[in-house]
Amino acid sequence: MRACNENKKTYIGFTLTEMLTALAVIAVLLALLIPALSMVQKKAMVVKQRAQFHAIEVGLEAFRSDWGDYPPSEYNMAKYGNGSVASFRLTEALIGGDGFGFHPNSVFYQDYLFDQNGDGTFSAAETVYHAATDLAWETAAQNRAARKGPYLELETANAVKLQDIYGANTGSLSGTMFVLADAFSKKMRATGKEVGMPILYYRANVSQIGMDPVRANWGTNTYNLNDSYAAGSGIISLTVPFQSSKTTHDLNEDAADDGINWFYRVIANPNFTSPPRPYRANSFLLQSAGPDGIYGTADDLFNF
């Protein structure tokens, strides 16, 4: 740095070398700081996700207290409709189909329908959630009065319609039904919205003891991956909207490192191997796709 005295005026300046050196130092500091900030941000999101899992657990225990059991998770087209998977039923149990709480007439059917008149069919006129609309068989006020919950605050629930995540690419699943989005929000290419991925839900089948990853034997396991895979039509089979052309799982049961084996390997409780037992063998599992938004990778989070 030099001072120049001209006409009794003093100028303070930097040489080009000094300026470039200063910029280089700043660049190095930024290179060190940015990854650290990213790590802190990711850690904060993990903490937020754990908190959301805890709130969901509390809500599900309250639901079980009122209704005798956790909401069902099994994939059953005849019982719940072709467009319904466990994530929908988790959300309906905790907040209802419209945020006003769970209705006792619900049978967890696709698009929140039920067979009100007993004719064996489900129609839009028989929707169980109509808190703002009178129907012939039940007024809106009666509908709200029959509800219990919500068992989870709407702000904590982070409930969004499936189409808000996947756009029109929801396959056979109902895009207008709600799912609980996880805390790892990112801008979705399909919709342009900042939102997390759906939280997956599995209820333990306490009558079954098994950890067999072979697809034909999933039903003999305590936890059935088909609850979310849904015979190739479920959430974990949809193309990830911000990773176009990449699917969430390679569900080739012959591959040693595919998503099936990964799932059953990661949920296995290492303290119980004969016979093998999963974590939370008597209740339920929650799964987040984690920061990368892809199910079946190392950064996935579970509630154990």
LOTOR-47182 format. One line per 3 residues: for each residue x, y, z of N, C-alpha, C. Coordinates in steps of 0.2 Angstrom, whole numbers. Last residue first. Layout:
N
X,Y,Z,X,Y,Z,X,Y,Z ~ ...
***
This chain:
304
-183,-222,71,-179,-226,76,-172,-224,76 ~ -190,-217,60,-192,-215,67,-189,-220,72 ~ -178,-213,48,-183,-217,50,-185,-215,58
-171,-205,33,-172,-205,40,-179,-209,42 ~ -159,-207,20,-166,-208,23,-166,-208,30 ~ -146,-207,16,-148,-202,20,-155,-202,22
-144,-218,8,-141,-218,15,-143,-213,19 ~ -159,-223,0,-152,-221,0,-150,-219,7 ~ -173,-225,-1,-168,-230,-2,-161,-228,-3
-179,-211,-10,-180,-216,-5,-175,-222,-7 ~ -173,-195,-12,-174,-201,-15,-174,-207,-10 ~ -170,-182,-6,-176,-183,-9,-177,-190,-13
-158,-179,0,-158,-180,-7,-164,-181,-10 ~ -162,-178,14,-160,-172,10,-160,-173,2 ~ -176,-190,15,-170,-187,17,-168,-181,13
-187,-197,14,-182,-198,9,-176,-195,10 ~ -193,-205,29,-192,-199,25,-187,-200,20 ~ -204,-215,37,-198,-215,33,-199,-208,29
-210,-224,51,-211,-218,47,-204,-217,43 ~ -218,-239,57,-212,-235,55,-214,-229,51 ~ -226,-245,72,-226,-242,65,-219,-239,64
-227,-258,83,-231,-251,81,-230,-249,74 ~ -219,-268,86,-225,-268,88,-229,-262,87 ~ -206,-266,81,-209,-272,79,-217,-272,81
-195,-256,81,-202,-254,82,-207,-260,79 ~ -184,-265,70,-185,-260,75,-193,-258,75 ~ -188,-282,66,-186,-275,64,-187,-271,70
-179,-298,69,-184,-293,71,-183,-286,69 ~ -175,-315,66,-174,-308,65,-180,-303,66 ~ -177,-327,80,-178,-325,73,-176,-317,72
-162,-320,79,-164,-327,78,-171,-328,83 ~ -158,-307,81,-157,-310,74,-160,-317,74 ~ -158,-293,88,-162,-299,88,-162,-302,81
-150,-282,87,-149,-286,94,-154,-292,94 ~ -152,-276,75,-146,-280,76,-146,-284,82 ~ -167,-274,67,-164,-273,74,-158,-278,75
-168,-268,51,-167,-274,55,-164,-272,62 ~ -170,-258,42,-175,-258,48,-173,-264,53 ~ -160,-261,33,-159,-255,37,-164,-255,43
-164,-272,26,-157,-272,30,-157,-267,35 ~ -175,-269,20,-176,-274,26,-169,-274,29 ~ -170,-259,11,-176,-257,16,-175,-262,22
-161,-266,4,-159,-260,8,-164,-259,13 ~ -169,-275,-3,-164,-278,2,-162,-272,6 ~ -176,-266,-11,-179,-270,-7,-174,-273,-1
-167,-258,-19,-170,-255,-14,-174,-260,-9 ~ -152,-269,-21,-158,-265,-23,-161,-262,-17 ~ -141,-277,-21,-140,-271,-17,-146,-266,-19
-142,-289,-28,-140,-289,-21,-141,-283,-17 ~ -156,-292,-38,-150,-287,-37,-149,-288,-30 ~ -168,-298,-39,-162,-302,-40,-156,-298,-39
-179,-289,-38,-177,-293,-32,-171,-298,-33 ~ -178,-273,-43,-177,-280,-46,-174,-284,-40 ~ -182,-260,-40,-185,-265,-37,-184,-272,-41
-174,-247,-38,-173,-252,-43,-176,-258,-39 ~ -182,-232,-33,-180,-239,-31,-179,-243,-38 ~ -185,-220,-39,-184,-220,-32,-180,-227,-30
-178,-216,-55,-183,-218,-51,-181,-219,-44 ~ -174,-203,-66,-171,-208,-61,-177,-210,-56 ~ -179,-195,-75,-177,-201,-78,-174,-206,-72
-176,-181,-65,-180,-184,-71,-176,-190,-73 ~ -177,-176,-51,-172,-181,-54,-175,-184,-60 ~ -188,-170,-47,-182,-166,-48,-176,-170,-50
-198,-180,-46,-198,-175,-51,-192,-170,-52 ~ -194,-198,-48,-193,-192,-43,-193,-185,-48 ~ -207,-208,-53,-201,-205,-54,-200,-199,-50
-214,-220,-41,-215,-214,-45,-208,-211,-47 ~ -212,-230,-31,-211,-232,-38,-212,-226,-43 ~ -215,-225,-19,-208,-226,-20,-207,-229,-27
-230,-224,-21,-225,-218,-20,-218,-219,-22 ~ -235,-237,-32,-235,-233,-26,-230,-227,-26 ~ -236,-247,-41,-240,-241,-43,-239,-236,-37
-230,-259,-38,-227,-255,-43,-231,-249,-45 ~ -238,-263,-27,-238,-267,-33,-235,-263,-39 ~ -234,-253,-17,-241,-254,-20,-241,-257,-27
-224,-247,-10,-223,-249,-16,-229,-250,-20 ~ -230,-246,3,-228,-240,-1,-227,-241,-8 ~ -234,-259,6,-238,-253,8,-237,-247,5
-223,-267,2,-229,-266,-3,-234,-260,-1 ~ -216,-270,13,-213,-264,8,-219,-262,3 ~ -222,-273,28,-223,-275,21,-221,-269,17
-216,-280,43,-217,-274,39,-217,-276,32 ~ -215,-293,46,-218,-288,51,-220,-282,47 ~ -219,-304,32,-214,-299,36,-218,-295,41
-226,-310,23,-225,-314,29,-220,-310,34 ~ -227,-301,12,-233,-302,17,-232,-306,23 ~ -216,-304,5,-216,-297,9,-222,-298,14
-213,-314,-3,-214,-316,4,-215,-309,8 ~ -211,-310,-16,-216,-314,-15,-218,-316,-8 ~ -199,-302,-15,-205,-299,-16,-211,-304,-14
-187,-305,-2,-190,-308,-8,-197,-305,-9 ~ -183,-301,11,-183,-296,6,-186,-299,-1 ~ -189,-306,26,-187,-308,20,-188,-303,14
-191,-305,40,-187,-300,37,-185,-302,30 ~ -204,-309,52,-201,-310,46,-197,-304,43 ~ -218,-313,59,-211,-312,61,-207,-314,55
-235,-307,62,-230,-310,57,-223,-308,60 ~ -243,-301,70,-244,-308,69,-239,-311,65 ~ -241,-287,69,-238,-291,74,-239,-298,74
-237,-278,57,-241,-284,57,-239,-288,63 ~ -235,-260,59,-232,-267,60,-238,-272,60 ~ -238,-249,45,-240,-252,52,-237,-259,53
-229,-237,38,-229,-244,38,-232,-246,45 ~ -227,-223,27,-230,-225,33,-231,-233,33 ~ -217,-209,21,-220,-216,20,-222,-219,27
-220,-193,17,-218,-197,23,-221,-204,22 ~ -216,-185,1,-221,-189,6,-217,-193,11 ~ -204,-172,1,-206,-178,-1,-211,-181,4
-207,-154,2,-204,-160,4,-207,-166,0 ~ -207,-139,-8,-210,-144,-4,-206,-150,-3 ~ -210,-126,-18,-205,-128,-13,-208,-133,-8
-215,-129,-35,-216,-127,-28,-211,-130,-23 ~ -214,-133,-48,-211,-127,-46,-212,-125,-39 ~ -219,-145,-52,-224,-141,-50,-221,-134,-49
-208,-153,-57,-215,-154,-59,-220,-149,-58 ~ -197,-149,-50,-198,-147,-57,-205,-148,-59 ~ -198,-142,-34,-200,-147,-38,-201,-145,-45
-187,-136,-23,-191,-134,-28,-192,-140,-33 ~ -188,-144,-6,-184,-142,-12,-189,-140,-18 ~ -187,-148,11,-191,-144,5,-186,-143,0
-187,-158,21,-182,-157,17,-185,-154,10 ~ -197,-163,30,-194,-156,31,-189,-154,26 ~ -211,-171,21,-205,-171,26,-202,-164,26
-229,-170,20,-222,-169,17,-217,-168,22 ~ -242,-181,21,-237,-177,25,-231,-176,22 ~ -254,-179,8,-249,-183,11,-245,-178,16
-271,-179,2,-266,-176,5,-260,-181,8 ~ -277,-181,-15,-277,-183,-8,-270,-180,-5 ~ -276,-178,-29,-279,-173,-25,-279,-175,-17
-270,-189,-36,-266,-183,-35,-269,-178,-30 ~ -271,-206,-32,-275,-200,-33,-271,-193,-31 ~ -261,-216,-43,-263,-213,-37,-267,-207,-37
-256,-220,-55,-263,-222,-54,-265,-219,-47 ~ -246,-206,-58,-248,-213,-60,-255,-214,-58 ~ -243,-193,-56,-245,-197,-50,-247,-204,-52
-239,-181,-63,-236,-188,-64,-237,-192,-58 ~ -244,-169,-63,-248,-174,-66,-245,-181,-66 ~ -235,-166,-48,-239,-163,-54,-244,-168,-56
-229,-170,-37,-227,-174,-43,-231,-171,-49 ~ -233,-161,-27,-226,-163,-27,-224,-166,-34 ~ -246,-158,-29,-241,-152,-27,-234,-154,-28
-252,-170,-29,-250,-167,-36,-246,-161,-35 ~ -254,-173,-16,-249,-177,-20,-247,-174,-26 ~ -256,-159,-6,-259,-164,-10,-253,-167,-14
-248,-158,11,-249,-156,4,-253,-161,0 ~ -245,-154,27,-249,-158,23,-250,-154,16 ~ -238,-151,39,-235,-150,32,-238,-154,27
-240,-153,53,-242,-159,48,-238,-158,41 ~ -238,-141,59,-233,-147,60,-234,-152,54 ~ -249,-135,55,-243,-132,53,-237,-137,54
-259,-142,60,-259,-142,53,-252,-139,51 ~ -256,-154,73,-257,-147,71,-255,-146,63 ~ -264,-169,74,-258,-165,73,-259,-158,70
-277,-173,76,-272,-176,80,-265,-173,79 ~ -291,-162,74,-285,-166,71,-280,-168,77 ~ -301,-175,83,-294,-172,81,-295,-165,78
-316,-181,76,-311,-181,81,-304,-178,79 ~ -332,-176,70,-325,-177,69,-321,-178,76 ~ -345,-173,71,-344,-180,72,-336,-181,72
-346,-159,68,-347,-161,75,-345,-169,76 ~ -345,-159,54,-339,-156,59,-340,-159,66 ~ -357,-165,51,-351,-168,49,-345,-165,53
-366,-156,56,-366,-162,58,-359,-166,57 ~ -363,-145,47,-362,-144,54,-362,-151,58 ~ -366,-150,35,-359,-148,36,-358,-148,43
-378,-164,36,-376,-157,35,-369,-156,37 ~ -382,-178,28,-378,-176,33,-377,-168,32 ~ -389,-182,16,-389,-187,22,-385,-184,28
-387,-172,7,-394,-175,9,-394,-179,15 ~ -375,-161,13,-377,-166,9,-384,-169,11 ~ -367,-145,14,-373,-149,16,-374,-154,11
-350,-141,16,-356,-142,12,-361,-146,15 ~ -339,-140,24,-342,-134,22,-348,-134,17 ~ -335,-153,27,-336,-149,32,-339,-142,30
-335,-166,21,-339,-161,18,-340,-156,23 ~ -329,-182,20,-327,-175,22,-330,-169,18 ~ -335,-193,14,-335,-192,21,-333,-185,24
-344,-193,-1,-338,-191,2,-339,-190,10 ~ -355,-197,-9,-354,-200,-3,-348,-198,1 ~ -354,-191,-21,-359,-189,-17,-359,-192,-10
-344,-199,-28,-342,-192,-25,-348,-189,-20 ~ -346,-216,-22,-347,-210,-27,-345,-204,-23 ~ -345,-233,-22,-342,-227,-19,-343,-221,-24
-356,-247,-19,-352,-242,-23,-350,-236,-19 ~ -365,-254,-11,-358,-257,-13,-354,-253,-18 ~ -375,-248,-6,-376,-251,-12,-370,-254,-15
-375,-240,6,-375,-248,7,-376,-251,0 ~ -375,-227,7,-381,-230,6,-381,-237,6 ~ -361,-224,9,-366,-222,14,-372,-225,13
-346,-229,7,-353,-232,4,-358,-230,9 ~ -335,-216,4,-337,-222,8,-344,-223,6 ~ -320,-207,0,-326,-209,-1,-328,-215,4
-307,-201,-1,-311,-200,5,-318,-202,4 ~ -299,-206,-12,-303,-199,-12,-308,-198,-7 ~ -300,-222,-6,-298,-218,-11,-302,-212,-12
-305,-225,11,-305,-227,4,-302,-221,0 ~ -306,-226,25,-299,-225,22,-299,-226,14 ~ -318,-225,29,-316,-232,28,-309,-232,25
-326,-214,40,-321,-216,36,-319,-223,35 ~ -335,-211,50,-338,-215,45,-332,-217,40 ~ -328,-203,59,-329,-210,61,-332,-214,55
-316,-192,53,-323,-193,53,-324,-201,54 ~ -303,-182,59,-305,-188,57,-312,-189,58 ~ -301,-164,55,-301,-170,59,-304,-176,56
-300,-154,46,-305,-153,52,-305,-159,56 ~ -292,-156,35,-289,-153,40,-294,-152,46 ~ -298,-165,25,-299,-158,24,-296,-153,30
-298,-178,29,-297,-176,22,-297,-169,20 ~ -288,-179,45,-294,-179,41,-293,-178,33 ~ -276,-179,52,-280,-172,51,-286,-173,47
-273,-192,54,-271,-187,59,-274,-180,58 ~ -279,-200,45,-280,-202,52,-279,-196,56 ~ -274,-195,33,-282,-194,35,-283,-195,42
-261,-198,34,-263,-191,34,-270,-190,36 ~ -261,-212,33,-258,-209,39,-261,-202,39 ~ -267,-214,21,-271,-216,27,-268,-213,33
-257,-209,12,-264,-206,12,-268,-207,19 ~ -247,-218,14,-246,-211,16,-253,-207,16 ~ -252,-231,9,-252,-230,16,-251,-222,18
-263,-227,-5,-257,-230,-2,-257,-228,5 ~ -275,-228,-18,-273,-226,-11,-267,-230,-9 ~ -281,-231,-31,-277,-225,-30,-275,-223,-23
-289,-242,-29,-283,-243,-33,-278,-237,-32 ~ -296,-245,-13,-296,-242,-20,-289,-242,-23 ~ -297,-252,-2,-296,-245,-1,-295,-241,-8
-301,-265,-5,-303,-262,2,-302,-255,2 ~ -295,-268,-17,-303,-270,-16,-305,-266,-10 ~ -282,-265,-15,-286,-261,-20,-293,-262,-19
-272,-263,-3,-277,-268,-4,-282,-264,-9 ~ -258,-262,7,-260,-260,0,-266,-265,-2 ~ -259,-257,24,-258,-262,19,-261,-260,12
-261,-248,35,-256,-246,30,-256,-251,24 ~ -273,-241,46,-270,-247,42,-265,-244,37 ~ -269,-232,61,-273,-232,54,-269,-238,50
-269,-241,76,-266,-237,72,-270,-237,65 ~ -284,-243,87,-278,-246,83,-275,-240,79 ~ -294,-237,94,-292,-244,96,-286,-247,92
-298,-224,93,-301,-229,89,-298,-236,89 ~ -291,-216,104,-298,-215,102,-302,-221,98 ~ -278,-222,104,-282,-221,110,-290,-220,109
-274,-220,91,-276,-226,93,-280,-227,100 ~ -273,-206,91,-278,-209,87,-280,-216,89 ~ -263,-204,100,-269,-202,102,-275,-205,98
-253,-210,93,-255,-213,99,-261,-211,101 ~ -252,-201,82,-254,-208,81,-256,-212,87 ~ -247,-190,89,-254,-190,86,-256,-197,84
-234,-195,92,-239,-192,98,-246,-193,95 ~ -229,-197,79,-230,-202,84,-235,-201,90 ~ -229,-183,75,-233,-189,71,-234,-194,76
-220,-178,83,-226,-175,83,-231,-180,80 ~ -208,-185,79,-211,-186,86,-218,-183,86 ~ -207,-181,66,-208,-188,67,-211,-189,74
-204,-167,68,-210,-169,65,-212,-176,66 ~ -191,-169,74,-197,-166,78,-204,-168,75 ~ -184,-174,64,-185,-178,70,-191,-176,74
-184,-163,55,-188,-169,53,-189,-174,59 ~ -177,-154,63,-184,-152,61,-188,-159,59 ~ -164,-161,62,-168,-160,68,-175,-158,68
-163,-160,48,-163,-166,51,-166,-166,58 ~ -161,-146,47,-167,-149,44,-168,-156,46 ~ -149,-144,54,-155,-141,56,-161,-144,53
-141,-151,45,-142,-153,52,-148,-151,55 ~ -141,-142,34,-144,-149,33,-145,-152,40 ~ -135,-131,40,-142,-131,37,-145,-138,37
-123,-136,42,-127,-133,48,-134,-133,46 ~ -119,-138,29,-119,-144,34,-123,-142,40 ~ -119,-125,24,-123,-130,21,-124,-136,26
-109,-119,31,-115,-117,32,-120,-122,29 ~ -98,-127,27,-100,-127,34,-107,-125,35 ~ -98,-123,13,-99,-130,15,-101,-131,22
-95,-109,15,-101,-111,12,-102,-118,14 ~ -82,-108,21,-88,-106,25,-94,-109,22 ~ -72,-111,12,-72,-115,18,-79,-114,22
-74,-102,2,-74,-109,0,-75,-114,7 ~ -73,-90,9,-79,-92,7,-80,-100,5 ~ -59,-91,11,-63,-91,16,-70,-93,15
-55,-90,-3,-53,-96,1,-58,-96,7 ~ -59,-77,-6,-62,-83,-10,-61,-90,-6 ~ -52,-69,2,-59,-69,3,-62,-76,0
-39,-72,-3,-40,-73,4,-48,-74,5 ~ -41,-66,-16,-40,-73,-15,-41,-76,-8 ~ -43,-53,-13,-48,-56,-16,-47,-64,-15
-30,-50,-8,-36,-49,-3,-42,-53,-6 ~ -23,-52,-20,-21,-56,-14,-27,-56,-9 ~ -28,-42,-28,-29,-49,-30,-28,-53,-24
-23,-30,-20,-30,-32,-21,-32,-39,-23 ~ -9,-32,-21,-13,-32,-15,-20,-33,-15 ~ -8,-30,-35,-6,-36,-32,-9,-37,-25
-12,-17,-37,-16,-23,-40,-14,-29,-37 ~ -11,-8,-22,-8,-10,-28,-13,-16,-31 ~ -23,4,-15,-20,-3,-15,-17,-4,-22
-21,20,-7,-24,15,-12,-20,9,-11 ~ -24,37,-3,-22,30,0,-25,25,-5 ~ -17,52,-5,-21,47,-8,-19,40,-5
-17,69,0,-14,62,1,-19,57,-1 ~ -12,85,-6,-17,80,-5,-14,73,-5 ~ -2,94,-11,-4,94,-4,-10,90,-2
0,90,-24,-4,97,-22,-7,97,-15 ~ 2,74,-19,2,78,-24,-3,84,-23 ~ 8,60,-12,7,67,-10,7,72,-16
2,44,-9,4,49,-15,3,56,-13 ~ 6,29,-1,3,35,-1,6,40,-6 ~ 3,11,-4,7,17,-4,3,24,-3
4,-6,0,0,0,0,4,6,0
***
